[in-house]
């Protein structure tokens, strides 16, 4: 079961047109670039029209028209890196056009996207990048008089992406990142390693989902950067692809976001972690079933996802694909879940047996002060009335997990979620344990908005906001006694909307 219809969220003419180009529906794609209110008229939207027209012409073998549209797109603000990063076959006619080589030479690039920082611990980090064509580059980390280097070699088969994995780093140390090509600087960033996982400390994250590309809302990345979080958590629908038939749309949506200047500045200095949901894995509300390689597009989507992030790991690897993983810092352990790959309504499971066994074992063995479980869809009952796409579609499995938390006396559990296009704080009262709070953030950039559900049956509403896009910021402080977790909600332009603070004493099973 692919999903309840194939909704094309986010009113995204560019993405929708590219989907049609992938099906060789060139006339339809041209019409799609005209919105309900008329042609896309703002400068940045108009430059996107030129980019899609360039792609269309190149796919049809018209290099001259493609070149003309490419120049208009770049003149209008499209970074040249997006032109350079076009898949080889899609850009073949463009790159063969008279004058293109000389024009491209005036835009010398080694990196088209990145660097992006990921998977930072007290002694390790991963640095992601995409190069301009296949090549080898050096990734350099420098702190004081100590320099570490790793070589990354990229290939067309991996969309020219690569990750440098570093170990042996010093805890609580700032590192400067440089990308070098033939010894010359080609990109830069920085990050600071964490303290030891078991050592008390303060750790701040910003999290959210619902990040379809929307030109007027892309400034959210600059707003988040001003908060100076220790990490950015993206909980699904990070880009809106909605295409299981062609990687052309995958490339278009990822490249568009990765080229955005505020995004690039943020992730070059902020460790970034991601899981997927329906719109960046399959189709709207997709239920792909329990099998690893059926339908075949599942593994292909997983491969594309891995190409575009720098997570610590990806489920069980090649033998058991997925996007789940966990890590701990400052006595806070984060469990990121895959809520799509093995979703099976007939079998009554969202997680699948392997992932669920992993989660239970990891939770039972955790000695962290806070145990944060991150889902791409809401935990709380009733927040999407009539839908089986949230955990409401899997009530027995949700109860199984909640009862397990109680039976094993697992303290400090906090739930994070996304999917609904709004900011929400709710709690679920439990008969044999403390209330489980669900902090939801899933309108980072989206135009489309979901209404507030204050009176949902089965969960208690604390606060909600949906007037503009926004994000949630959480600070965990385990140096205090009792330890605290504070969640603050902000609108698109960094205005504080609400704060909820919990102590570890409120999240503890009573003897």
N, C-alpha and C positions, 0 to 999 in steps of 0.2 A: 504494500500500500504506500503510494508516494505521498499522498496528502489529501486534505479536503480542499480540492481545487488547486490552482496554480496562481495564487495571487501575486501580482507584481507590485510589491510595496515601494513606497518612497517616491512615487510620481517621478521616476527617473528616465527621461526620454533618451539620454545617452546610453544607459545600460540596456534599455529595452530595444533600442535600435541595433546595438551590437549583437544582441541575441538573434535578431532577424538577419543580420549580415552573416552570422554563423550558419544560418539555414539558406543562404543565398537568396534571400528575399529583399533584394536591393531597393525596389520601389517602395515596399512597405516600410523599410527602414527610413527612407527619406521622409515619408509622411509622419513617422513617429517623432521626428525631431520638431514637429509643430505641436505645441501643447494646447490644452483647452483654451487658454487665454491668448493664444497667438504664438508666434515664433519666440524662441528663447532669446531675449533681447538684451539682458545685462552683458557687459563686456566679457566676464568670465564664462557665462553661459554660451555666448556667441562663439567664443574661442573653442568651447567643447563641441559645438556644432561643426566647426571647421575640422576638428580632430576626427570626428566620426565620418565626415565626408571624405577626409583623407584616407581613412581605413577602407571605406567602401570602394573608392576609386582604385586603390592599390589591389584589393582583393579581386577586382574586375579586370586587372591588368592595365589600367590607365595610369601610367606613371606620371605623365605630365600634369594631369589634374590633381593627382595625389600630392605632388610636389607643391603645386600652387596652394592647395588647402593646408599643407603642413606649415608653410611659411606664414599663412594667415593665423593658424592656431598658435604658433610660437609668438608672433607679434602681439597676439591678444592675451598672452599670459600663460599658455601651456608650457611647462618646463620642457626643454629639449630632451631631457632624460626619458620622457614618455615616448618620444619619437624613436629614440635610440633603442629602447627596450621592447619595441614591437616584435612579436614572434617572426621568425625568419621568413616563413612562407607568406604571412600576411603583409609584410613590408617589402617583399621582393621587388615588386614593380616600382614602388616609390624609390627604393635605393638604387634602382637601375636608371632612373630618370636623368636626362642631361642636366648638369648643374648641381645635382644633389650632393655628390661627393665633396665638391668645393664648399658648398653651404654647410655641410656637416663638419667639415674641417674647422670652420669658424666657431664651432661649439664643442671644443675638446672635452671629453668626459672619460674618466676611468670608472667611477661609480655612477649608476643611474639612480640608485636608491640606497638608503642606509648611510652610515651604520645605525643599527638598532641594538640596544643593550638588552640582554635577557639572562635569566637564570643566575642571578648574582647571589652568592652565599658568602660565608666568611673566608672561603679559600678558592672560589672558582667563579667563572663568568663565561658567558657565550656572547659572541658578537656576530650579528647577521648583516649581510650586505648583498647587493646585486651589482654586477659589473656590466660595462658596455661591451657586450660580446664575450666569448669565452677567453679567459685569461687567468693568470695567477697574480695575486697581490699578497702583500704582507700586512698582517694586522699587528700593530705594536701597542703594548701597554707600558706606560712609564710612570714610576712613582719614585721621586727622589733620584738616586743614582742607579736604580734598578730598572732594567728594561727587559721585557719579554716579547717574543715574536712568534707568530704562527702563520704559516702559509695557507691560503685558501685558493683552491683552483675551481673555477666555475665552468659549467658546460651548458649548451643549449638545452639538453634534455632536462635539466633542473631549472629552466628559466633563468640561467646565469646567476643563480643564488648560491650562497655558501655561508657556513657558520664556522667561526674560529672558536675552539673550546680551550679555555685556559684553566689550569689548576695550579696549586702551590702559591696562591695569592695570600697576602697578609690581611688579617681581619681589621675592619674599621679603617681601611686605607683608601685614600682617593687615588684613582688611576686615570691618567690621560690616555685617550685612545687616538691613534693615528692609523690611517690606511695609507700604505705606501705602494707605489708602482714604479719599478725601476729606481727605487730610492727616493722618489719624489712624493710629497704629500698629495693625497687624493681625497681625503675625508677625515673627519675628526669627531670626537665625542668625549665623554667622561662618565665615571660612575664611582661610587664608594662601596666597598665591600661591607657586609654586615658583621655584627659580632657573632660569636659562637651561638648555635641554635639554642643551647640550654641556658644561655646567659640572659638574665632579665634585661629589658631595655624598652625603648619606645620605637614603634614602627608604624608608619603612616602610609596608607594606600589610597588611591582613587580608583573607583570601579564603576563599570557600567556596560551596557550593551546598546543595541539600537543605534548603530553608527553608520547608517546609509549616507553616502556622500551627498551633502547639501551645501552648495557654495556659501550661502549666507550664514550657515551655522558652523562652518569649519573653524571659526575662531575659538570654539570650545577647547581645542588643544592648547591654545595660548593661555586660556583661563586656567586649565589644569596645571600647566607648567608654573604659573604664579603660585600655586599651592605648595610647590616643591615636595611632592610626595616621594617616599622611598621606593614606590613601585606603582605601576599602572596595571590593573586587572581588566581585561576585556572579556565579557561573559557571553559573547555570541551575537550574531547578526552584526559582526564587526565591519563587514562590507556586504552589500546585497547582490548576490550573484544570480540565484534562482535559475540556474541552467545546468542540467545534468548531461547534456549532449555534446557540449563543446568547451574546450579550455579557452577559447577566444574570449568569452565573457569573464572567465576567471581572471585572465591576464588584464583585461581592461579595468575591472573594478579594483583589483589590488594595486595595479600601477598608478591609477588615478589617486588613490588615497596616499600611497607611499611617496608620491611626488609633491603632495601638499606641504608647503614650507613650514607651517606651524606644527604639523605632525612630525616632520623630519627633525625639527629642533627638539621636540619633546622626547621622542624615543631615543635620540642620540645621547640623552643624559638621564633617562629614567628607565630602570629595568621594567620590561614589558612582558606580560604573560597573557595567554589567550586560550579560550576554548571556543568551539563553534556552536551554532544553533541551526535551525532549519534553513534560513536564507543564505548562509555561507557554507552550508554542507550539502543540502539537497534542494527541495522545493518547500513551499509554505506548508507548515504542519506535517512534514513528512514522517512516515512511520516505516522505515526501511526493512524491518524484520530482523530476525536473530542471526542470520548467516553472515559469515565473514566476507565472502566474495559474491554474494547475491543480494541485490542486483549488482552488476559489475561496476556501476558508477560509484559505489561507496568507496572502494579502495582508491579509485582515481581522485575523488574529492579529498580523501585523506592525504594523498600524495601532494596535492596542490596546497593544502593547509600547511603541511610540514615545510614546504618550500618557502613559506612566507612568514615564519615565526622562529623564535629562538628559545622555545620552551626547554625545561630540563629533560623531558622525555615525552613520549607520545603513546599512551596506553601501554599495551604489552608488546609494542614493536611490530615488526613484520608479521609475526605469527598471530598476533592478537591486536589488530589495529584499533586505535582509539585516540582520544585527546586527554584522557585523565592522567593526572600526576599529583604529587604533593611535595611540599617543602616546609621547613620550619625555620623560624628566626625569632629571636627575642622571646622565646617560650610561647610562641604562637604558631600553630601548625595549620596550614592551608591545604584543603583537599578539593582539587578541581575535578569536576565530573564531566563525563561524556554522556549527554542525555539524548543522543540521536543515533549513533552507529548501530546499536543493538536494540533499539526501541521496538517493542513487540506487543501490540494490544492483545493479540490472541493469547500470548504467554503471560500477560499481565506484568511485564517488566519494562522499565525504562533503561535500566543499567545493564542488563544481561548478567548471567551468573558469575563470570570471571571478574568483572569490575566490582560487582556487589561483594564478592568474597574478599577482594582486595581492600575495599573500603572498610568493611567490618573488622578485618584483621588490623588494619592501620589505626582505626579509631580505638580499638580495644588496647592496643599497645602504646598509645600516645601518653606521654607524661607532660604534655604542654599545658599551660595555664588556660589558653583558649584554643578551641578546635573549630575552625571555620570551614564550613562545607559550602562549596560554590556550585550552584546549578544554573544552567542557561535558561531555565523556565521556573516560574514561581512555585515555591513550596506551599504557600498558604491556600487554604480552601476558599473557593468562591470568587477568586479575583478575575476570572475569565468565564463568566456565567455561561453554562451550557457547553463548554469546550472540554475535550479530553486531551488537549495538548499540554496543559500544565500537569503538575503532580495529581490534580483531580482525576486525570485519566488512569492513574495507577494508585488508587487509594490503599490497596492492600500492601503494596511494596513500600509506600510512604509510611504506613503504620508499622510495618516490619522494621524499618530503620529507626523510627522514633521509639518504638518499644525496645529495640536493641540498645539505644542510648540509655534508656532507663534501667534496663536489666543489668547492663554492665557498669552502671553508675559512672558514665562518662560525663565529666564536668566541663563547663566553659564552652558549650556548643553554641555557635552563632551561625545563622543561615544567611547566605547571600544569593541573590537571583536576579534575573533580567527578563526579557521578552515583552512585557507590557510597556508601552511607550509612555512612561511617566516615572516619577519618583514615589516610592511607597515604603512605609514602615508599618509592619503588622506583627502580631504575635499569636501563637497558638497555645492555648492553655492545655496542660497535660495532666491526666488523672494521677499519675505516679511519678511525677517529676516536675522540674521547673518549666516555666513557659519558654517556648522556643520562638525567638524573634527572627523575623524574615525581613531583611533589608534589601529592597529592590530598587535598582537603577537601570533604566533601559530607554532613555531618550537622550543620548549624548548629542546627536545631531539631527535626528529624524524630524521630518515635516509632519508625517502622520502621527496622530496622538490618540491615546486611549483614555476614556473617561475614568474618573475615580470610582471605586467600588467600596464605599464606606461601610455599607451594611451587609457585606458578604457573610453568608452563613458558614460557620466553622472556624472563623478567625476574627481577631479583633483589630480594627483599624486604629492606628496611632496618628499617622500624618501622611498626607499625599500632596503631590503638586504636579501639574501638567500644563501650565500656561506657556512655558518656554522649554526648550531643551535644558538639560542640566546634568549634574553628576553628584555622586556620593563620595565623601571623604571619611575614612575611618582611621582612628588613631588608637592603637593598642599600647597601653603602658603597664608593663609587668613589674616595674620597679616599685609601684605603690602597693600598699597593703590595706584593703584588698586591691587587686589589679583592676584596671578599668578598660572599657572599650567605649569609645565615643564616635557616633556617626553623625556627621553634619551634611546637610543637603544644600547645594548651591545651584543657582540658575545659570543660564548661559554666560552671563557677564560677571560671575563670581559674587553675586549678592547672596549672603547667608540667609537661608530660608527657615531652617529648623535644626535642632540638635537633640539627640537622644543619647544619654549616657547610662551604661550598665556597669555594675561591679561584678567581679568574679563571684562574690557571695550570693548574688542573685541567680547565678547560673551553676548552682551546686546542689547535688542531691543530698537531702537531709538523711542522717542515719536513722 
